Amino acid sequence: MSDESVSARCFARESMAVLDRMTASARDDVARAAELIAGCVRADGVIQAFGTGHSQAIVLELAGRAGGLVPTNRLSIADLVLFGGEPPSVLDDPLLERRPGVAARIYDLAAPRPEDLFVVISNSGVNNVIVEMALHAKKHGHRVLAVTSLTHTRAVPAGHASGKKLADLADVVLDNQAPRGDALLALPEGGAVCALSTLTGVMLVQMAVAEASALLLAAGERPPVYVSANVPGGFEGNLELEKRYAGRIRRTAS
């Protein structure tokens, strides 16, 4: 295996170094994020997770997976079609996430309650739909937890008419420490390869869920978590847990 600046060995080494730095420096922010999550669960709220593009991978870490919290809901631009009656062709627009009004429509389709927590995920933190979702959530009294790259977002202009970025609007920011442009390994003649934000973003949200679960356990409360549907009784047990949040969480095929 090569030990050059662009190699599997190099990516493993460099990404692990970032993870080590991040897990140490993010402790206070993770603790604050955990308080938001535990507070939402205690208040019978739902964690509304939203992201576009590859940020949806981190949304999937939060919403509806084995070992994850049951009161979680995945919000997506595809909701315009799945639940909003729009024709599938609307998703052909590559600039849809930059159109005004899209986030407000997704919010309305989810019909969240005031006690729901919004987790908004975006590496750049500047796209219109991302900022609009955070603004809309704040307008309706929700707490907002952001997962973003502070390095990237500080290096690029705002994409929303307000001039705001995701990090400006969040109650708590989890910095994924991805570099500007996300890719980690510089290529010899310019550019870079191997994106980092999914790896670090997943670590941050799972740390926050673990810490929130610890807070619930310390208070004598059992965290409502999913069991794998692929173990005996798992699917049936999950259905029982979901009844508490009937009509508030969506579990579609993915």
Secondary structure, 3 states (H helix, E strand, C coil): CCCCCCCHHHHHHHHHHHHHHHHHHCHHHHHHHHHHHHHHHHCCCCEEEEECHHHHHHHHHHCCCCCCECCEEEECCCHHHHCCCCCHHHHHCCCHHHCCCHHHHHHHHHCCCCCCEEEEECCCCCCHHHHHHHHHHHHCCCEEEEEECHHHHHHCCCCCCCCCCHHHHCCEEEECCCCCCCEEEECCCCCEEEECHHHHHHHHHHHHHHHHHHHHHHCCCCCCECCCCCCCCHHHHHHHHHHHHCCCCCCCCC
